[in-house]
Amino acid sequence: MSSIDEIKARIDILDLVNEAGVKLRRSGRNYLGFCPFHENKRTPAFVVWPESGTWRCFGECNEGGDIFKFLMKKEGIDFKEALQRLAERAGVTLERLQPERPEQREEHERLRTLLEDAMQFYRHHLFNTAAGKTALDYLLQKRKLTLPTIEAWGLGYAPPGYEGLLKHFTGRGYSEQDLLDAGLVSIIEDQGGSRRLLDRFRHRIMIPIRDEQGRLAGFGARIHPEDTRQDQAKFINTSETPLFSKGRLLYGLDRARKPIRSADQAVIVEGYLDVIALHQAGFENVISPMGTALTEDQLRLLKRFTRRIVLALDPDTAGQKAILRGLEAARASMDREQELRFDARGLLRHEARLQADLRVANLPDGLDPDEIVERNPDEWKQLIAEARPIVAHVLETLLHNRNADDPKVKTDIVQQMLPLIEDLPNPVERDAYRQMLARRLKVDERSLLTRTAPILPRARPGRTPPRQSQPAALPVRSPSESVESACLSLLLRRPDLLPRLDRRLQEASLAPLTTSDFGYTAYQLLLELLQKALEQDEAELTQFVQRHAAETLHETYAGLIAQPPPKGNDDRLLDELTRQILQLRRQALNDHLNQFRFLQEEAQQQGNTTLVAEYQKIVHDYTRLLNELDAARKKMSANRRE
Ligand SMILES: [Zn+2]
């Protein structure tokens, strides 16, 4: 995940726009207000799409972008400065996210070697000490792990003393600072105020945690089964270190990545030992977050391997309850939570933003995944296959053991479900879930519809009531990042296609490619650089971009040129590129059009005839543009077929 993505994920564009003094009101999936960049207090033409974190002014500016562009325009600053300010606000350290510097890489290598040594130290204690023997017996007998599995996953045992590891490793020449940096020891202050070091992990089963590339990053530590002290957490992890960042790691991903890719599905369970047991049973597409938190970073990481993700949550644990949590909580507070747990709203938001398919598998009461798979592997397969989309899962859970014929129960469930359904970005899905809800509760679907439109202006008494059908809701679609990145990725690797694309567009009486065809600031800037490089006849494009891009664009640039090499001959590539650019334009135009249709309808309901006329004219203009674009598209595809 690039630092740009990380900042975008952490900052809510609505906050940023609000702070700039723009009053936004919700309209459909989007938010609408007066543009802060041009003078006009009559026509709200400034739209924000929270899902994609983008905005656009449909009025005079006719311009849009993401949080960076907004701040750049608002404050009159350049990309680099906007990036620095927003990074600070988001708590993202830009420096740390740069590729490892040589001296940093060396330090990381040293820490990784130390961690590998520590793993051997813990392994030795598991197999060769009396206290370790009880831990080993637990793994073999209670958890039904085999010796080869225990070896393969590098499990170990941390002895109970306070200084066993500390003495062992300082004796072997490691510095106390190294041990601290690796997260193997902690500092405490004793009563006299002097600081001393002691082993962080004591009397625990040790589970090495590797990053997705298989590099050791830290440890998870489970309480010893015979440890009866009340004040001990069941699981602890390495504290945050240069190598260990629990929001970015997924346990088992180094082993699961290939199986996930080939199954095109990842299954998330809650415990490290469950991951191991499932892999042992042949279900190798299973991973676990660190503790119970599941972050958007982790989902983003996972998305590199699959979009289809199943959460297999134990109904007993916090995870399952938490998925229902927040249904009644204020949306605002949910949006601000950075580390979302398994709560339905947060997950749905991630799902939409990441274009992922998240489902929930319902595990039978009181059974852990490893017990299910031990009892009957087919049962596990079945449970995963029956995983339901989040909304359906929430509904079934709410209905569980309740009488759906009781009007009170109906009302309660509708009140909990509707906000969730309204939040879905896809209107088709929204309709489908409303129907499902109506069917399950045996209520009239229309009664659900009327509740979902609080944002629409109420008809004034004495005026024509609003028509039965809903006014055209604002468009859900937002600038499509994937199409934008595909176009730019191709152009950066094949800059020679850009003049040919422009020629094609001009032949069809369309404008050449401009930065406003893209919605994301980093892409806009890279296209600008590319155009400059071509103008100046730069032979070595890569060097030009590297010389001129703000350092922070390198990451985006590297990500774009690292995509799979383009396939097909030049004509095919050009066809595809043209198609995608026109698709972006069509989508933007469509958004404009729907926006103004919505406003027109609203003005009509308010009886403001001047505004209606104004909007009508704009709608007319956009319709004409859209028709022109479609005609050009048709002509171009006919030409291609000849
Ligand atoms: Zn404007």
Boltz pocket constraint, residues with backbone or C-beta under 6 A from the ligand:
constraints:
  - pocket:
      binder: B
      contacts: [[A, 35], [A, 36], [A, 37], [A, 38], [A, 57], [A, 58], [A, 59], [A, 60], [A, 61], [A, 62]]
      max_distance: 6.0
